[in-house]
């Protein structure tokens, strides 16, 4: 049994606290972040694309 629900993030992949405020310098992507497919897991590799995109977005945001 597994879950596809991870840490809540914003569009820059920053992890949000319980009040939906970004936690400074904390990012999540891939299986650590809340899935872009909600609680569904359609099959092996489905998080790869989201992990790559949100990893890129997190790196861009962190570099600013």
N, C-alpha and C positions, 0 to 999 in steps of 0.2 A: 504494500500500500504506500502511496506517495501523494504528494500534494503539488499543485501548480501555483499555489498562493504563497507569495513571498512578501518582502517588505514593500510598503507603499512608496512609490516614487513619483516625482514630477517629470515634466517633459525633458529636463536636463539630466535625468537619472539620479537626482539627489534624493536621498532617503528622507521621508517625511515623518515627523513625530505624531503623537496622537491628536494634536491640534492642527495637523496638516501644514506645519511650518517646516521648511528644510532644515535638516541637521547639518551644521557647517562641516565641510570637508568629508562627508560620508555619502558615497555613491553605491548604487547596486544595479546590476544588469544580469541577464541570463536567468538561471534558475533561482538566484538570490532575490530577484525583483518580482513584484506582483506580475503575473503573466498577462501579456497583451490579449490572450485568449480566455480571460477570466479563469474560472476553475477547471476548464477543460484541458485535456492533454491529448491532442489528436494522434500523436505518434512520435516515434524516436526522431530526434533532430529538429522538432518544431520550434525549440527555443534558440536554435543557433542563429537564425536571422535577427531575432530581437536582441540577443546578446551582442551581436556584432554592431548593430545600429546604436543601441543604448550605450555600449562601451565607447563608441566613437563620440556620441553626444556628451558623455561624462568627461572624456578626455578634453574635448574642446572647452567645456565649461570650466574645468579645473585649470586649464592653461590661461584662462582670462585673468 
